């Protein structure tokens, strides 16, 4: 999808949610160039005894186990995989939405492309209004760093002045763990991820917010695009989430699309195939399947691929953070990582490969150390989910999650080569 393609949507409504980072600000809807922008927030919260890497690895285990259970047609057993402390939530992006008629509360929901249930009640209590209808179903979802269970309702969800989704199915939590400071999740992953989350209707899928925006004619395509920006502080505006089309002001050049992978279990998510090279000739990961996920902080690769990356960079494992650590001299010699996706190459520069040094102490690290944002996914290559392009990757590239055409797109941005970190 090119800039010209996105411009062709100007006669239609594109719903864009601009990411800001002031949690106390009242959302103000702005309309410009047929885009509707609603301020939201970036949240940095790493507490508990687990490391940032441990949190991401726990999420991978949950994603993999749930997908494998779905493929096998068996019930997902929560105790079958390990977890980390439930208050360990790392870096998340949140959007404020209203629920009810009129919307009696403004719920702060995590934006997650790796899950598809939308639910509330972790913080503020859900208030029933004239548009609230309780269903017969219970609902339950387990994530890497938390879980919730409760009752499924249908209700009106408001994303801004006059922008409403009627009859949206939402979970209302009676129990939740790991969601301090937020009210729930806005799940915008593939719809089939909701199968098995309801009871007794275990085989029923739940249309996502994006699905219903499209079905109700609010947006022209079942698509969501994300634009994040790297920052060394959690207190700055840093991006945009766009429903229904793309925002050409947020990327450079054209968008390269890759079809969703057919390799399981990555195929259950927004999964693609890619290869990774370090510098001019060092292969890190041959062409294989993985996923693109806003709910994962780091960029994770298979264990054997990480070993090759570690040898190439000369990094050592830092026990305090679980991340690879470089000396200043090694950083000066660090080469780019090249991600090849459907024939196009995307360069993760040396600066883009390191954790923002101003935030080192926030992850339990030394203020003067240099940590790499590429981590161990926890399993060897060839397992069907060999990488996750997480937030640290998405802060450098524009991404488009296109459910209509079953593909994921990427483009460079003005921040691809930034030296922010």
TAKAZI-V285129 format. One record per backbone hydrogen bond with DSSP energy under -1.0 kcal/mol. NH is the residue of the N-H (numbers start at 1). CO is the residue of the C=O. E is the energy in kcal/mol with one decimal. If there is no record, write none. Layout:
NH,CO,E
NH,CO,E
This chain:
6,2,-1.9
7,3,-2.3
8,4,-1.2
9,6,-1.4
10,7,-1.9
12,9,-3.1
14,34,-1.7
15,243,-2.4
16,36,-1.5
17,241,-7.0
19,239,-2.0
25,22,-1.7
30,37,-2.1
32,35,-2.3
35,32,-2.0
36,14,-1.2
37,30,-3.0
41,94,-2.3
43,92,-3.3
45,90,-3.1
55,51,-2.2
56,52,-2.0
57,53,-2.9
58,54,-2.2
59,55,-1.8
60,56,-2.2
61,57,-2.3
62,58,-2.0
63,59,-2.8
64,60,-3.0
65,61,-2.6
66,62,-2.7
67,63,-2.3
68,64,-2.6
69,65,-2.2
70,66,-2.2
71,67,-2.5
72,68,-2.1
74,69,-2.4
80,77,-1.6
81,78,-1.2
88,85,-1.9
89,87,-1.1
90,45,-1.4
92,43,-2.9
94,41,-3.7
95,109,-2.4
97,107,-2.6
98,158,-2.8
100,156,-2.8
104,99,-1.2
107,97,-3.1
109,95,-2.7
110,184,-2.4
111,93,-3.1
112,186,-2.1
119,185,-2.0
120,171,-2.6
122,183,-2.5
132,129,-1.6
133,154,-2.4
135,152,-2.6
138,199,-3.4
139,150,-2.3
140,197,-2.0
141,148,-2.1
143,146,-3.5
147,177,-1.7
148,141,-2.2
149,175,-2.5
150,139,-2.4
151,172,-2.0
152,137,-2.4
153,170,-3.2
154,133,-2.3
155,168,-2.1
157,165,-2.4
158,98,-3.0
159,163,-3.0
163,160,-2.0
165,157,-2.7
168,155,-2.1
170,153,-2.7
171,118,-2.3
172,151,-2.6
173,120,-2.9
174,149,-2.6
175,149,-2.0
177,147,-2.6
182,179,-1.7
183,108,-3.2
185,119,-1.1
186,110,-3.8
188,112,-2.7
189,115,-2.3
193,190,-1.7
194,191,-2.2
195,192,-1.4
196,202,-1.3
197,194,-2.0
199,138,-2.0
202,200,-2.3
204,201,-1.6
212,208,-2.2
213,209,-2.4
214,210,-2.0
215,211,-2.8
216,212,-2.4
217,214,-1.6
218,213,-2.0
219,213,-1.4
223,221,-2.0
224,401,-2.0
225,242,-3.0
226,399,-2.9
227,240,-2.8
229,238,-1.5
238,19,-1.4
240,227,-2.8
241,17,-5.2
242,225,-3.2
243,15,-5.7
244,223,-3.3
250,247,-2.2
252,412,-3.0
255,1,-1.1
256,410,-3.0
258,408,-2.8
260,406,-2.0
261,271,-2.2
266,384,-1.6
267,263,-1.8
268,265,-2.0
269,266,-1.9
271,269,-1.9
272,290,-1.8
274,288,-2.3
275,340,-1.5
276,285,-2.8
277,338,-2.2
278,282,-3.6
279,336,-3.0
282,278,-1.7
284,276,-2.4
285,276,-2.0
288,274,-2.2
290,272,-2.2
291,387,-2.1
292,270,-2.0
293,389,-1.8
299,373,-2.4
300,388,-2.0
301,375,-2.5
302,386,-1.6
303,379,-2.3
306,302,-2.5
307,303,-1.9
308,304,-1.6
309,305,-2.3
310,306,-2.9
311,307,-2.2
312,308,-2.2
313,309,-2.1
314,310,-2.2
316,325,-2.2
318,323,-2.9
322,318,-2.7
325,316,-3.5
326,370,-2.8
331,327,-2.3
332,328,-2.0
334,331,-1.2
337,348,-2.4
338,277,-3.3
339,346,-2.9
340,275,-2.5
341,344,-3.1
344,341,-1.9
346,339,-2.9
348,337,-3.4
354,351,-1.2
355,371,-2.9
357,421,-1.3
359,356,-2.1
360,357,-1.4
363,360,-1.3
364,361,-1.4
365,360,-2.4
369,366,-1.5
372,324,-2.7
373,353,-2.7
375,299,-2.4
377,301,-2.8
386,289,-3.1
388,300,-2.4
389,291,-2.5
390,388,-1.2
391,296,-2.8
392,297,-2.1
393,390,-1.0
394,390,-2.5
395,391,-1.9
396,393,-1.8
398,411,-2.4
399,226,-2.1
400,409,-2.3
401,224,-3.3
402,407,-2.2
403,222,-1.4
404,222,-1.4
407,402,-2.1
408,258,-2.4
409,400,-2.5
410,256,-2.3
411,398,-1.7
416,413,-1.6
